[in-house]
Amino acid sequence: MESGKIDLKTLENFNKGLNGLFFTVKYFNGSNENFVSDSVQIVTGYSPSEIKKLPENHYSLITSDDKPRITKELVEFYDNDKLNTLDLIYKIKHKDGREIWLKELINVERATKSSTILAVKSVVQNITDIRINENELQKSHDALKELNTTKDKFISIISHDLRAPFTTLLGFSEILLNEQDLTEDEKNEYLRYIYDASKSQLELINCLLDWSRLQTGRIKIDPVRLNVKTLISNAITPLTGDAVRKNIDVKIDIPTDLNINADERLISQAVYNLTSNAIKFTPEGKEVLVSSSRFKEGMIEIVIRDEGLGIAEENQTKLFKIDQKFSLVGTTGERGNGLGLTLVKEIIDKHGGQIWFYTQIGEGSEFHFTVTESKNIILLVEDDKEVRTLYKNIIEQALPNFEVKFADNGYQAIGLYHDLIPTIIITDHDMQLMNGIQLVEAIQKKESNRTVPVIVISAKLNDDISKKYNKLGVDRIITKPVDNNKFIQMIRECLY
């Protein structure tokens, strides 16, 4: 081996199997011998011969945004006879079109007297994965930094809000304890102030605790199949008193066949908060409408619309943000804690949905959010396997948003009912162990707060059987053999 030269064969053997780096060696001794290791193809997609044919070897692959910087660094490095090593980091265009990051360590050999460059040796490493990880870490760092700033603002806001009601509580309590000559009206007025302040404080603490638990993962999201109309009716029932006192008509416009996959308590909390705000900021005698429909495939949209105050443009960006306290006084002096919408957004985010709003001063606001849809389920109670298959095919061809589940008998149907929460039950009347009448009675007894439409199919229909079903609220009975069109029409009538 000549002095100062690398045995290229040894180097080539050494780099075999190294997927993440390649070597280059170039001699300026008259022959301009140029070596590029085979592993360059693994890193760049180009073979050594292809690299050598490029005007600037692998530097020709550098992306346009990095090229000026790298060219400048190389020129300055080669011109400075006091430097022998240089580190470079840059992007290149792989042969398949993607961009990858490379780190290159360059070493030059210079003539002792003239500083003429005799050889340039490089080790080039693919650092794309490292760079991606660094970027992710930087994003995480920036997010944590922002979160820390948000936390500081949030603590400052909450510290003030937690202290503020105690001025009212302690002040009026002291008056009640020390003033002996208060009238009954004055006592009742001061007690009302204490009650309102205590209620506001409790709502603030509950919102704060729920938000904190969602943030830290201490509340487990437990999605189940929920009927939207039933869910919303139950969620806003506690607000009936507030609506009646303000003579506000709260209307629900929701088809019975909409179902979602959601945590019942948390989604109910979101609906409650949004409807409570709608009532709070709507003048007496106006209307609040809660509606729902299919938003897009796989998602259900829920809308709470009011005819209230609306939100000024300068305040709209403050909504849903934990570090920007925003609260308005209701139309009859009701006060909020400013955390309700923040909690709602956290709940919707945890469910993989979206929330947005439209608002105009003096005309009201609309809050929209989406939740994952759960297909409508028909619970088909039929002991004949061939008949079950026939009915399933008829239903799913005509109603693609329905899924048919089977029960062989009434006892099995009762067991499945709670887990499935069916949109409709279709049952044969003539079954062993438990007939259709007994099944309907058992379900109504078990689920007294929810009415599920029932369609009865019978081959032995008579007036006595029909009267019994009518008494139970079942007025849709179809005789065998089933007429397909009439069958589907009956299902649609149950829903719409």
Secondary structure, DSSP 8 states (H G I E B T S, - for coil): --TT---HHHHHHHHTT-SSEEEEEEE-SSS--EEE-TTHHHHHS--HHHHHHSTTGGGGGB-TTTHHHHHHHHHHHHH-TT--EEEEEEEEE-TTS-EEEEEEEEEEEE-TTT--EEEEEEEEEE-HHHHHHHHHHHHHHHHHHHHHHHHHHHHHHHHHHHHHHHHHHHHHHHHHHH-SS--HHHHHHHHHHHHHHHHHHHHHHHHHHHHHHHHHT-S----EEEEHHHHHHHHHGGGHHHHHHTT-EEEEE--TT-EEEE-HHHHHHHHHHHHHHHHHTS-TT-EEEEEEEEEETTEEEEEEEE-S----HHHHTTTT-TTS----B-TTS-B--S-HHHHHHHHHHHTT--EEEEEETTTEEEEEEEEEB--EEEEEE-S-HHHHHHHHHHHHHH-TTEEEEEESSHHHHHHHHHHH--SEEEEESS-SSS-HHHHHHHHHHH-TT----EEEEESS--HHHHHHHHHTT--EEEESS--HHHHHHHHHHHH-
